[in-house]
Amino acid sequence: MQIEHISSLTDTVSPYEKVAVIQAFFAAHPNHVGLSVIEGNVPVGIVTPEKLGVKLSSMYGYTLYQNKPISEVMD
């Protein structure tokens, strides 16, 4: 079995995109499973709505991270 048979394309974002923009994207696309974080043509991380939600759900999470680049909270 080849990887192309079990994988699917996903949207990509820059590692410099703000957390608030990514959070808004996931809010507007509730069935989206994640985004690949790409710098140039190199994948550098992944962000999922579940993990981002955990990071932002603490008492000051959104306030702390909203203006930071997604590279600070991605996997």
PDB file with SEQRES, HELIX, SHEET and CRYST1 records, atoms N, CA, C and O in Angstrom:
SEQRES   1 A   75  MET GLN ILE GLU HIS ILE SER SER LEU THR ASP THR VAL          
SEQRES   2 A   75  SER PRO TYR GLU LYS VAL ALA VAL ILE GLN ALA PHE PHE          
SEQRES   3 A   75  ALA ALA HIS PRO ASN HIS VAL GLY LEU SER VAL ILE GLU          
SEQRES   4 A   75  GLY ASN VAL PRO VAL GLY ILE VAL THR PRO GLU LYS LEU          
SEQRES   5 A   75  GLY VAL LYS LEU SER SER MET TYR GLY TYR THR LEU TYR          
SEQRES   6 A   75  GLN ASN LYS PRO ILE SER GLU VAL MET ASP                      
HELIX    1 AA1 ILE A    3  ILE A    6  1                                   4    
HELIX    2 AA2 VAL A   19  ALA A   28  1                                  10    
HELIX    3 AA3 PRO A   49  LEU A   56  1                                   8    
HELIX    4 AA4 GLY A   61  TYR A   65  1                                   5    
HELIX    5 AA5 ILE A   70  GLU A   72  5                                   3    
SHEET    1 AA1 3 THR A  12  VAL A  13  0                                        
SHEET    2 AA1 3 LEU A  35  GLU A  39  1                                        
SHEET    3 AA1 3 VAL A  42  VAL A  47 -1                                        
CRYST1    1.000    1.000    1.000  90.00  90.00  90.00 P 1           1          
ATOM      1  N   MET A   1       0.847  -1.175   0.000  1.00  0.00           N  
ATOM      2  CA  MET A   1       0.000   0.000   0.000  1.00  0.00           C  
ATOM      3  C   MET A   1       0.897   1.244   0.000  1.00  0.00           C  
ATOM      4  O   MET A   1       1.883   1.313   0.735  1.00  0.00           O  
ATOM      5  N   GLN A   2       0.544   2.203  -0.821  1.00  0.00           N  
ATOM      6  CA  GLN A   2       1.304   3.435  -0.907  1.00  0.00           C  
ATOM      7  C   GLN A   2       0.623   4.528  -0.100  1.00  0.00           C  
ATOM      8  O   GLN A   2      -0.596   4.518   0.077  1.00  0.00           O  
ATOM      9  N   ILE A   3       1.417   5.466   0.383  1.00  0.00           N  
ATOM     10  CA  ILE A   3       0.905   6.554   1.227  1.00  0.00           C  
ATOM     11  C   ILE A   3      -0.183   7.355   0.516  1.00  0.00           C  
ATOM     12  O   ILE A   3      -1.105   7.854   1.161  1.00  0.00           O  
ATOM     13  N   GLU A   4      -0.084   7.480  -0.795  1.00  0.00           N  
ATOM     14  CA  GLU A   4      -1.090   8.266  -1.532  1.00  0.00           C  
ATOM     15  C   GLU A   4      -2.489   7.669  -1.441  1.00  0.00           C  
ATOM     16  O   GLU A   4      -3.473   8.366  -1.689  1.00  0.00           O  
ATOM     17  N   HIS A   5      -2.593   6.391  -1.089  1.00  0.00           N  
ATOM     18  CA  HIS A   5      -3.895   5.739  -0.970  1.00  0.00           C  
ATOM     19  C   HIS A   5      -4.551   5.958   0.392  1.00  0.00           C  
ATOM     20  O   HIS A   5      -5.761   5.780   0.535  1.00  0.00           O  
ATOM     21  N   ILE A   6      -3.765   6.338   1.383  1.00  0.00           N  
ATOM     22  CA  ILE A   6      -4.336   6.536   2.721  1.00  0.00           C  
ATOM     23  C   ILE A   6      -4.233   7.968   3.215  1.00  0.00           C  
ATOM     24  O   ILE A   6      -4.671   8.280   4.323  1.00  0.00           O  
ATOM     25  N   SER A   7      -3.654   8.838   2.398  1.00  0.00           N  
ATOM     26  CA  SER A   7      -3.516  10.236   2.800  1.00  0.00           C  
ATOM     27  C   SER A   7      -4.457  11.119   1.981  1.00  0.00           C  
ATOM     28  O   SER A   7      -5.018  10.697   0.970  1.00  0.00           O  
ATOM     29  N   SER A   8      -4.607  12.345   2.446  1.00  0.00           N  
ATOM     30  CA  SER A   8      -5.417  13.308   1.691  1.00  0.00           C  
ATOM     31  C   SER A   8      -4.743  14.669   1.752  1.00  0.00           C  
ATOM     32  O   SER A   8      -3.974  14.960   2.669  1.00  0.00           O  
ATOM     33  N   LEU A   9      -5.044  15.492   0.762  1.00  0.00           N  
ATOM     34  CA  LEU A   9      -4.494  16.846   0.735  1.00  0.00           C  
ATOM     35  C   LEU A   9      -5.150  17.688   1.820  1.00  0.00           C  
ATOM     36  O   LEU A   9      -6.312  17.480   2.170  1.00  0.00           O  
ATOM     37  N   THR A  10      -4.402  18.624   2.334  1.00  0.00           N  
ATOM     38  CA  THR A  10      -4.935  19.540   3.328  1.00  0.00           C  
ATOM     39  C   THR A  10      -4.506  20.960   2.970  1.00  0.00           C  
ATOM     40  O   THR A  10      -3.580  21.152   2.182  1.00  0.00           O  
ATOM     41  N   ASP A  11      -5.160  21.927   3.534  1.00  0.00           N  
ATOM     42  CA  ASP A  11      -4.769  23.317   3.319  1.00  0.00           C  
ATOM     43  C   ASP A  11      -3.466  23.590   4.058  1.00  0.00           C  
ATOM     44  O   ASP A  11      -3.116  22.896   5.012  1.00  0.00           O  
ATOM     45  N   THR A  12      -2.769  24.601   3.603  1.00  0.00           N  
ATOM     46  CA  THR A  12      -1.496  24.960   4.220  1.00  0.00           C  
ATOM     47  C   THR A  12      -1.523  26.403   4.716  1.00  0.00           C  
ATOM     48  O   THR A  12      -2.288  27.234   4.225  1.00  0.00           O  
ATOM     49  N   VAL A  13      -0.676  26.677   5.694  1.00  0.00           N  
ATOM     50  CA  VAL A  13      -0.516  28.030   6.222  1.00  0.00           C  
ATOM     51  C   VAL A  13       0.958  28.287   6.468  1.00  0.00           C  
ATOM     52  O   VAL A  13       1.758  27.358   6.574  1.00  0.00           O  
ATOM     53  N   SER A  14       1.295  29.538   6.556  1.00  0.00           N  
ATOM     54  CA  SER A  14       2.652  29.965   6.879  1.00  0.00           C  
ATOM     55  C   SER A  14       2.882  29.834   8.384  1.00  0.00           C  
ATOM     56  O   SER A  14       1.940  30.000   9.158  1.00  0.00           O  
ATOM     57  N   PRO A  15       4.098  29.541   8.814  1.00  0.00           N  
ATOM     58  CA  PRO A  15       4.372  29.490  10.253  1.00  0.00           C  
ATOM     59  C   PRO A  15       4.248  30.855  10.923  1.00  0.00           C  
ATOM     60  O   PRO A  15       4.245  30.946  12.150  1.00  0.00           O  
ATOM     61  N   TYR A  16       4.145  31.913  10.126  1.00  0.00           N  
ATOM     62  CA  TYR A  16       4.049  33.270  10.672  1.00  0.00           C  
ATOM     63  C   TYR A  16       2.603  33.764  10.785  1.00  0.00           C  
ATOM     64  O   TYR A  16       2.356  34.868  11.270  1.00  0.00           O  
ATOM     65  N   GLU A  17       1.646  32.935  10.332  1.00  0.00           N  
ATOM     66  CA  GLU A  17       0.241  33.316  10.425  1.00  0.00           C  
ATOM     67  C   GLU A  17      -0.162  33.417  11.893  1.00  0.00           C  
ATOM     68  O   GLU A  17       0.258  32.604  12.717  1.00  0.00           O  
ATOM     69  N   LYS A  18      -0.969  34.408  12.212  1.00  0.00           N  
ATOM     70  CA  LYS A  18      -1.381  34.637  13.605  1.00  0.00           C  
ATOM     71  C   LYS A  18      -2.349  33.556  14.078  1.00  0.00           C  
ATOM     72  O   LYS A  18      -3.165  33.059  13.302  1.00  0.00           O  
ATOM     73  N   VAL A  19      -2.251  33.202  15.342  1.00  0.00           N  
ATOM     74  CA  VAL A  19      -3.111  32.199  15.958  1.00  0.00           C  
ATOM     75  C   VAL A  19      -4.579  32.583  15.800  1.00  0.00           C  
ATOM     76  O   VAL A  19      -5.410  31.719  15.519  1.00  0.00           O  
ATOM     77  N   ALA A  20      -4.912  33.846  15.973  1.00  0.00           N  
ATOM     78  CA  ALA A  20      -6.302  34.293  15.869  1.00  0.00           C  
ATOM     79  C   ALA A  20      -6.877  34.007  14.484  1.00  0.00           C  
ATOM     80  O   ALA A  20      -8.055  33.668  14.371  1.00  0.00           O  
ATOM     81  N   VAL A  21      -6.079  34.134  13.437  1.00  0.00           N  
ATOM     82  CA  VAL A  21      -6.535  33.862  12.074  1.00  0.00           C  
ATOM     83  C   VAL A  21      -6.817  32.371  11.905  1.00  0.00           C  
ATOM     84  O   VAL A  21      -7.817  31.988  11.298  1.00  0.00           O  
ATOM     85  N   ILE A  22      -5.942  31.541  12.439  1.00  0.00           N  
ATOM     86  CA  ILE A  22      -6.126  30.089  12.344  1.00  0.00           C  
ATOM     87  C   ILE A  22      -7.347  29.653  13.147  1.00  0.00           C  
ATOM     88  O   ILE A  22      -8.121  28.811  12.693  1.00  0.00           O  
ATOM     89  N   GLN A  23      -7.520  30.220  14.329  1.00  0.00           N  
ATOM     90  CA  GLN A  23      -8.675  29.890  15.159  1.00  0.00           C  
ATOM     91  C   GLN A  23      -9.970  30.282  14.437  1.00  0.00           C  
ATOM     92  O   GLN A  23     -10.952  29.540  14.478  1.00  0.00           O  
ATOM     93  N   ALA A  24      -9.973  31.422  13.790  1.00  0.00           N  
ATOM     94  CA  ALA A  24     -11.148  31.871  13.036  1.00  0.00           C  
ATOM     95  C   ALA A  24     -11.410  30.943  11.843  1.00  0.00           C  
ATOM     96  O   ALA A  24     -12.563  30.667  11.513  1.00  0.00           O  
ATOM     97  N   PHE A  25     -10.354  30.469  11.205  1.00  0.00           N  
ATOM     98  CA  PHE A  25     -10.503  29.524  10.093  1.00  0.00           C  
ATOM     99  C   PHE A  25     -11.198  28.253  10.572  1.00  0.00           C  
ATOM    100  O   PHE A  25     -12.144  27.784   9.939  1.00  0.00           O  
ATOM    101  N   PHE A  26     -10.734  27.701  11.682  1.00  0.00           N  
ATOM    102  CA  PHE A  26     -11.344  26.481  12.205  1.00  0.00           C  
ATOM    103  C   PHE A  26     -12.785  26.722  12.651  1.00  0.00           C  
ATOM    104  O   PHE A  26     -13.627  25.835  12.509  1.00  0.00           O  
ATOM    105  N   ALA A  27     -13.076  27.884  13.178  1.00  0.00           N  
ATOM    106  CA  ALA A  27     -14.451  28.210  13.570  1.00  0.00           C  
ATOM    107  C   ALA A  27     -15.369  28.260  12.346  1.00  0.00           C  
ATOM    108  O   ALA A  27     -16.528  27.850  12.418  1.00  0.00           O  
ATOM    109  N   ALA A  28     -14.851  28.761  11.232  1.00  0.00           N  
ATOM    110  CA  ALA A  28     -15.633  28.859  10.002  1.00  0.00           C  
ATOM    111  C   ALA A  28     -15.724  27.532   9.250  1.00  0.00           C  
ATOM    112  O   ALA A  28     -16.612  27.345   8.418  1.00  0.00           O  
ATOM    113  N   HIS A  29     -14.804  26.610   9.545  1.00  0.00           N  
ATOM    114  CA  HIS A  29     -14.751  25.303   8.879  1.00  0.00           C  
ATOM    115  C   HIS A  29     -14.709  24.203   9.938  1.00  0.00           C  
ATOM    116  O   HIS A  29     -13.659  23.593  10.140  1.00  0.00           O  
ATOM    117  N   PRO A  30     -15.822  23.937  10.616  1.00  0.00           N  
ATOM    118  CA  PRO A  30     -15.813  23.012  11.754  1.00  0.00           C  
ATOM    119  C   PRO A  30     -15.473  21.563  11.406  1.00  0.00           C  
ATOM    120  O   PRO A  30     -15.107  20.796  12.297  1.00  0.00           O  
ATOM    121  N   ASN A  31     -15.582  21.174  10.158  1.00  0.00           N  
ATOM    122  CA  ASN A  31     -15.254  19.798   9.774  1.00  0.00           C  
ATOM    123  C   ASN A  31     -13.820  19.623   9.302  1.00  0.00           C  
ATOM    124  O   ASN A  31     -13.424  18.526   8.910  1.00  0.00           O  
ATOM    125  N   HIS A  32     -13.043  20.692   9.337  1.00  0.00           N  
ATOM    126  CA  HIS A  32     -11.652  20.639   8.898  1.00  0.00           C  
ATOM    127  C   HIS A  32     -10.817  19.920   9.955  1.00  0.00           C  
ATOM    128  O   HIS A  32     -10.926  20.224  11.143  1.00  0.00           O  
ATOM    129  N   VAL A  33      -9.988  18.972   9.531  1.00  0.00           N  
ATOM    130  CA  VAL A  33      -9.230  18.154  10.493  1.00  0.00           C  
ATOM    131  C   VAL A  33      -7.871  18.724  10.847  1.00  0.00           C  
ATOM    132  O   VAL A  33      -7.265  18.289  11.826  1.00  0.00           O  
ATOM    133  N   GLY A  34      -7.373  19.685  10.083  1.00  0.00           N  
ATOM    134  CA  GLY A  34      -6.084  20.275  10.405  1.00  0.00           C  
ATOM    135  C   GLY A  34      -5.495  21.046   9.248  1.00  0.00           C  
ATOM    136  O   GLY A  34      -6.021  21.042   8.135  1.00  0.00           O  
ATOM    137  N   LEU A  35      -4.400  21.703   9.536  1.00  0.00           N  
ATOM    138  CA  LEU A  35      -3.672  22.484   8.537  1.00  0.00           C  
ATOM    139  C   LEU A  35      -2.199  22.103   8.600  1.00  0.00           C  
ATOM    140  O   LEU A  35      -1.644  21.898   9.679  1.00  0.00           O  
ATOM    141  N   SER A  36      -1.576  22.013   7.435  1.00  0.00           N  
ATOM    142  CA  SER A  36      -0.133  21.805   7.381  1.00  0.00           C  
ATOM    143  C   SER A  36       0.543  23.161   7.427  1.00  0.00           C  
ATOM    144  O   SER A  36       0.131  24.096   6.741  1.00  0.00           O  
ATOM    145  N   VAL A  37       1.569  23.261   8.229  1.00  0.00           N  
ATOM    146  CA  VAL A  37       2.333  24.506   8.329  1.00  0.00           C  
ATOM    147  C   VAL A  37       3.558  24.338   7.436  1.00  0.00           C  
ATOM    148  O   VAL A  37       4.381  23.447   7.651  1.00  0.00           O  
ATOM    149  N   ILE A  38       3.669  25.209   6.427  1.00  0.00           N  
ATOM    150  CA  ILE A  38       4.698  25.085   5.399  1.00  0.00           C  
ATOM    151  C   ILE A  38       5.524  26.363   5.344  1.00  0.00           C  
ATOM    152  O   ILE A  38       4.979  27.466   5.294  1.00  0.00           O  
ATOM    153  N   GLU A  39       6.835  26.203   5.355  1.00  0.00           N  
ATOM    154  CA  GLU A  39       7.740  27.355   5.161  1.00  0.00           C  
ATOM    155  C   GLU A  39       8.517  27.108   3.881  1.00  0.00           C  
ATOM    156  O   GLU A  39       9.304  26.165   3.790  1.00  0.00           O  
ATOM    157  N   GLY A  40       8.289  27.963   2.896  1.00  0.00           N  
ATOM    158  CA  GLY A  40       8.838  27.695   1.565  1.00  0.00           C  
ATOM    159  C   GLY A  40       8.104  26.487   1.010  1.00  0.00           C  
ATOM    160  O   GLY A  40       6.880  26.515   0.875  1.00  0.00           O  
ATOM    161  N   ASN A  41       8.818  25.451   0.695  1.00  0.00           N  
ATOM    162  CA  ASN A  41       8.212  24.188   0.255  1.00  0.00           C  
ATOM    163  C   ASN A  41       8.428  23.082   1.268  1.00  0.00           C  
ATOM    164  O   ASN A  41       8.260  21.905   0.950  1.00  0.00           O  
ATOM    165  N   VAL A  42       8.797  23.447   2.481  1.00  0.00           N  
ATOM    166  CA  VAL A  42       9.147  22.460   3.500  1.00  0.00           C  
ATOM    167  C   VAL A  42       8.076  22.422   4.586  1.00  0.00           C  
ATOM    168  O   VAL A  42       7.762  23.454   5.180  1.00  0.00           O  
ATOM    169  N   PRO A  43       7.514  21.242   4.850  1.00  0.00           N  
ATOM    170  CA  PRO A  43       6.569  21.148   5.968  1.00  0.00           C  
ATOM    171  C   PRO A  43       7.313  21.270   7.296  1.00  0.00           C  
ATOM    172  O   PRO A  43       8.307  20.583   7.530  1.00  0.00           O  
ATOM    173  N   VAL A  44       6.819  22.149   8.154  1.00  0.00           N  
ATOM    174  CA  VAL A  44       7.482  22.375   9.443  1.00  0.00           C  
ATOM    175  C   VAL A  44       6.594  22.041  10.630  1.00  0.00           C  
ATOM    176  O   VAL A  44       7.062  22.045  11.769  1.00  0.00           O  
ATOM    177  N   GLY A  45       5.319  21.751  10.383  1.00  0.00           N  
ATOM    178  CA  GLY A  45       4.428  21.421  11.491  1.00  0.00           C  
ATOM    179  C   GLY A  45       3.012  21.183  11.034  1.00  0.00           C  
ATOM    180  O   GLY A  45       2.695  21.231   9.845  1.00  0.00           O  
ATOM    181  N   ILE A  46       2.174  20.925  12.014  1.00  0.00           N  
ATOM    182  CA  ILE A  46       0.759  20.704  11.775  1.00  0.00           C  
ATOM    183  C   ILE A  46      -0.017  21.319  12.926  1.00  0.00           C  
ATOM    184  O   ILE A  46       0.456  21.359  14.062  1.00  0.00           O  
ATOM    185  N   VAL A  47      -1.196  21.789  12.620  1.00  0.00           N  
ATOM    186  CA  VAL A  47      -2.061  22.340  13.669  1.00  0.00           C  
ATOM    187  C   VAL A  47      -3.460  21.749  13.467  1.00  0.00           C  
ATOM    188  O   VAL A  47      -3.999  21.751  12.361  1.00  0.00           O  
ATOM    189  N   THR A  48      -4.023  21.252  14.552  1.00  0.00           N  
ATOM    190  CA  THR A  48      -5.373  20.678  14.506  1.00  0.00           C  
ATOM    191  C   THR A  48      -6.292  21.527  15.366  1.00  0.00           C  
ATOM    192  O   THR A  48      -5.835  22.168  16.313  1.00  0.00           O  
ATOM    193  N   PRO A  49      -7.584  21.542  15.049  1.00  0.00           N  
ATOM    194  CA  PRO A  49      -8.502  22.356  15.846  1.00  0.00           C  
ATOM    195  C   PRO A  49      -8.572  21.898  17.299  1.00  0.00           C  
ATOM    196  O   PRO A  49      -8.750  22.715  18.203  1.00  0.00           O  
ATOM    197  N   GLU A  50      -8.433  20.600  17.522  1.00  0.00           N  
ATOM    198  CA  GLU A  50      -8.506  20.088  18.891  1.00  0.00           C  
ATOM    199  C   GLU A  50      -7.340  20.583  19.748  1.00  0.00           C  
ATOM    200  O   GLU A  50      -7.539  21.073  20.860  1.00  0.00           O  
ATOM    201  N   LYS A  51      -6.126  20.450  19.219  1.00  0.00           N  
ATOM    202  CA  LYS A  51      -4.954  20.874  19.995  1.00  0.00           C  
ATOM    203  C   LYS A  51      -4.903  22.382  20.155  1.00  0.00           C  
ATOM    204  O   LYS A  51      -4.499  22.881  21.205  1.00  0.00           O  
ATOM    205  N   LEU A  52      -5.307  23.110  19.128  1.00  0.00           N  
ATOM    206  CA  LEU A  52      -5.342  24.565  19.241  1.00  0.00           C  
ATOM    207  C   LEU A  52      -6.389  24.972  20.271  1.00  0.00           C  
ATOM    208  O   LEU A  52      -6.164  25.886  21.063  1.00  0.00           O  
ATOM    209  N   GLY A  53      -7.526  24.296  20.259  1.00  0.00           N  
ATOM    210  CA  GLY A  53      -8.577  24.579  21.231  1.00  0.00           C  
ATOM    211  C   GLY A  53      -8.124  24.366  22.661  1.00  0.00           C  
ATOM    212  O   GLY A  53      -8.464  25.150  23.546  1.00  0.00           O  
ATOM    213  N   VAL A  54      -7.359  23.310  22.893  1.00  0.00           N  
ATOM    214  CA  VAL A  54      -6.826  23.053  24.235  1.00  0.00           C  
ATOM    215  C   VAL A  54      -5.901  24.189  24.659  1.00  0.00           C  
ATOM    216  O   VAL A  54      -5.973  24.666  25.791  1.00  0.00           O  
ATOM    217  N   LYS A  55      -5.041  24.615  23.755  1.00  0.00           N  
ATOM    218  CA  LYS A  55      -4.103  25.696  24.058  1.00  0.00           C  
ATOM    219  C   LYS A  55      -4.822  27.005  24.371  1.00  0.00           C  
ATOM    220  O   LYS A  55      -4.407  27.754  25.255  1.00  0.00           O  
ATOM    221  N   LEU A  56      -5.905  27.274  23.637  1.00  0.00           N  
ATOM    222  CA  LEU A  56      -6.608  28.543  23.795  1.00  0.00           C  
ATOM    223  C   LEU A  56      -7.675  28.522  24.886  1.00  0.00           C  
ATOM    224  O   LEU A  56      -8.204  29.573  25.250  1.00  0.00           O  
ATOM    225  N   SER A  57      -7.995  27.347  25.410  1.00  0.00           N  
ATOM    226  CA  SER A  57      -9.102  27.247  26.353  1.00  0.00           C  
ATOM    227  C   SER A  57      -8.735  27.532  27.805  1.00  0.00           C  
ATOM    228  O   SER A  57      -9.616  27.599  28.662  1.00  0.00           O  
ATOM    229  N   SER A  58      -7.471  27.697  28.085  1.00  0.00           N  
ATOM    230  CA  SER A  58      -7.116  28.038  29.467  1.00  0.00           C  
ATOM    231  C   SER A  58      -7.614  29.444  29.792  1.00  0.00           C  
ATOM    232  O   SER A  58      -8.065  30.171  28.907  1.00  0.00           O  
ATOM    233  N   MET A  59      -7.531  29.814  31.048  1.00  0.00           N  
ATOM    234  CA  MET A  59      -8.091  31.092  31.489  1.00  0.00           C  
ATOM    235  C   MET A  59      -7.609  32.273  30.641  1.00  0.00           C  
ATOM    236  O   MET A  59      -8.410  33.131  30.267  1.00  0.00           O  
ATOM    237  N   TYR A  60      -6.334  32.323  30.340  1.00  0.00           N  
ATOM    238  CA  TYR A  60      -5.785  33.443  29.564  1.00  0.00           C  
ATOM    239  C   TYR A  60      -5.241  32.993  28.215  1.00  0.00           C  
ATOM    240  O   TYR A  60      -4.521  33.745  27.560  1.00  0.00           O  
ATOM    241  N   GLY A  61      -5.574  31.782  27.793  1.00  0.00           N  
ATOM    242  CA  GLY A  61      -5.011  31.201  26.578  1.00  0.00           C  
ATOM    243  C   GLY A  61      -5.168  32.057  25.342  1.00  0.00           C  
ATOM    244  O   GLY A  61      -4.184  32.355  24.666  1.00  0.00           O  
ATOM    245  N   TYR A  62      -6.390  32.456  25.037  1.00  0.00           N  
ATOM    246  CA  TYR A  62      -6.614  33.242  23.829  1.00  0.00           C  
ATOM    247  C   TYR A  62      -5.896  34.583  23.901  1.00  0.00           C  
ATOM    248  O   TYR A  62      -5.290  35.022  22.923  1.00  0.00           O  
ATOM    249  N   THR A  63      -5.963  35.221  25.041  1.00  0.00           N  
ATOM    250  CA  THR A  63      -5.306  36.515  25.218  1.00  0.00           C  
ATOM    251  C   THR A  63      -3.791  36.393  25.043  1.00  0.00           C  
ATOM    252  O   THR A  63      -3.157  37.265  24.450  1.00  0.00           O  
ATOM    253  N   LEU A  64      -3.223  35.312  25.557  1.00  0.00           N  
ATOM    254  CA  LEU A  64      -1.774  35.114  25.459  1.00  0.00           C  
ATOM    255  C   LEU A  64      -1.311  34.802  24.040  1.00  0.00           C  
ATOM    256  O   LEU A  64      -0.257  35.272  23.611  1.00  0.00           O  
ATOM    257  N   TYR A  65      -2.096  34.011  23.311  1.00  0.00           N  
ATOM    258  CA  TYR A  65      -1.629  33.485  22.027  1.00  0.00           C  
ATOM    259  C   TYR A  65      -2.204  34.147  20.790  1.00  0.00           C  
ATOM    260  O   TYR A  65      -1.667  33.938  19.702  1.00  0.00           O  
ATOM    261  N   GLN A  66      -3.269  34.936  20.893  1.00  0.00           N  
ATOM    262  CA  GLN A  66      -3.969  35.429  19.705  1.00  0.00           C  
ATOM    263  C   GLN A  66      -3.082  36.175  18.713  1.00  0.00           C  
ATOM    264  O   GLN A  66      -3.303  36.073  17.506  1.00  0.00           O  
ATOM    265  N   ASN A  67      -2.100  36.912  19.179  1.00  0.00           N  
ATOM    266  CA  ASN A  67      -1.241  37.678  18.275  1.00  0.00           C  
ATOM    267  C   ASN A  67       0.110  37.036  18.011  1.00  0.00           C  
ATOM    268  O   ASN A  67       0.982  37.639  17.386  1.00  0.00           O  
ATOM    269  N   LYS A  68       0.279  35.811  18.488  1.00  0.00           N  
ATOM    270  CA  LYS A  68       1.535  35.081  18.266  1.00  0.00           C  
ATOM    271  C   LYS A  68       1.432  34.300  16.953  1.00  0.00           C  
ATOM    272  O   LYS A  68       0.330  33.997  16.495  1.00  0.00           O  
ATOM    273  N   PRO A  69       2.576  33.974  16.350  1.00  0.00           N  
ATOM    274  CA  PRO A  69       2.538  33.153  15.139  1.00  0.00           C  
ATOM    275  C   PRO A  69       2.161  31.711  15.487  1.00  0.00           C  
ATOM    276  O   PRO A  69       2.456  31.220  16.577  1.00  0.00           O  
ATOM    277  N   ILE A  70       1.515  31.059  14.550  1.00  0.00           N  
ATOM    278  CA  ILE A  70       1.070  29.683  14.779  1.00  0.00           C  
ATOM    279  C   ILE A  70       2.253  28.751  15.061  1.00  0.00           C  
ATOM    280  O   ILE A  70       2.072  27.691  15.661  1.00  0.00           O  
ATOM    281  N   SER A  71       3.446  29.132  14.641  1.00  0.00           N  
ATOM    282  CA  SER A  71       4.630  28.294  14.888  1.00  0.00           C  
ATOM    283  C   SER A  71       4.902  28.113  16.377  1.00  0.00           C  
ATOM    284  O   SER A  71       5.601  27.175  16.759  1.00  0.00           O  
ATOM    285  N   GLU A  72       4.370  28.982  17.220  1.00  0.00           N  
ATOM    286  CA  GLU A  72       4.583  28.856  18.656  1.00  0.00           C  
ATOM    287  C   GLU A  72       3.664  27.841  19.325  1.00  0.00           C  
ATOM    288  O   GLU A  72       3.907  27.441  20.464  1.00  0.00           O  
ATOM    289  N   VAL A  73       2.608  27.420  18.627  1.00  0.00           N  
ATOM    290  CA  VAL A  73       1.682  26.467  19.230  1.00  0.00           C  
ATOM    291  C   VAL A  73       1.451  25.216  18.383  1.00  0.00           C  
ATOM    292  O   VAL A  73       0.704  24.330  18.798  1.00  0.00           O  
ATOM    293  N   MET A  74       2.068  25.125  17.217  1.00  0.00           N  
ATOM    294  CA  MET A  74       1.867  23.967  16.332  1.00  0.00           C  
ATOM    295  C   MET A  74       2.603  22.746  16.870  1.00  0.00           C  
ATOM    296  O   MET A  74       3.475  22.851  17.732  1.00  0.00           O  
ATOM    297  N   ASP A  75       2.235  21.602  16.345  1.00  0.00           N  
ATOM    298  CA  ASP A  75       2.950  20.355  16.640  1.00  0.00           C  
ATOM    299  C   ASP A  75       3.979  20.117  15.575  1.00  0.00           C  
ATOM    300  O   ASP A  75       4.699  19.120  15.625  1.00  0.00           O  
TER     301      ASP A  75                                                      
END                                                                             
